[in-house]
Amino acid sequence: MYVCICHAVTDRDVKAAAAQGIRCVPGLCRSLKVGSQCGRCTEFAQKTLDKALEKVSVGA
């Protein structure tokens, strides 16, 4: 599912970023450009990242 349409970022991209150590939306912005254009995706990106981080911490 797309998280950021402007930059074609998917939930899989966000999950991969979380697994690589990204822990916040500004980090997603730096690495994937999430929220850097229209900004409408930031809330959904945060929720997606939070879920991904839960799974990363459970797997650790």
C-alpha positions as CSV (number, residue, x, y, z in Angstrom):
1,M,0.0,0.0,0.0
2,Y,1.3,3.5,-0.8
3,V,2.1,5.7,2.2
4,C,3.4,8.6,0.1
5,I,2.0,9.0,-3.4
6,C,4.2,12.0,-4.2
7,H,7.3,9.9,-3.9
8,A,5.8,6.4,-4.5
9,V,6.8,5.2,-1.0
10,T,5.1,2.0,0.1
11,D,4.5,0.5,3.5
12,R,7.2,-2.1,2.7
13,D,9.6,0.8,2.2
14,V,8.7,2.2,5.6
15,K,9.1,-1.3,7.2
16,A,12.5,-1.7,5.6
17,A,13.6,1.8,6.8
18,A,12.5,0.8,10.3
19,A,14.5,-2.4,10.1
20,Q,17.5,-0.3,9.1
21,G,17.2,2.0,12.1
22,I,14.9,4.9,11.0
23,R,12.9,5.8,14.1
24,C,11.0,9.0,13.2
25,V,9.2,10.7,10.3
26,P,12.0,13.2,9.8
27,G,14.2,10.2,9.3
28,L,11.8,8.9,6.7
29,C,11.9,12.3,5.1
30,R,15.7,12.2,4.8
31,S,15.8,8.7,3.6
32,L,12.7,8.3,1.5
33,K,11.4,11.9,1.1
34,V,8.2,11.0,2.9
35,G,6.3,14.2,3.7
36,S,8.7,16.5,1.8
37,Q,6.3,17.5,-0.9
38,C,2.6,18.0,0.0
39,G,2.8,16.7,3.5
40,R,-0.5,14.8,3.5
41,C,1.2,11.5,4.2
42,T,3.0,12.3,7.4
43,E,0.3,11.1,9.8
44,F,-0.1,7.8,8.0
45,A,3.6,7.5,7.7
46,Q,3.9,7.9,11.5
47,K,1.3,5.2,12.1
48,T,3.0,2.8,9.6
49,L,6.4,3.5,11.2
50,D,5.0,2.9,14.7
51,K,3.6,-0.5,13.7
52,A,6.8,-1.4,11.9
53,L,8.9,-0.4,15.0
54,E,6.6,-2.6,17.2
55,K,7.4,-5.6,15.0
56,V,11.1,-4.7,14.9
57,S,11.3,-4.5,18.7
58,V,9.3,-7.8,19.2
59,G,11.7,-9.5,16.8
60,A,14.8,-8.2,18.6
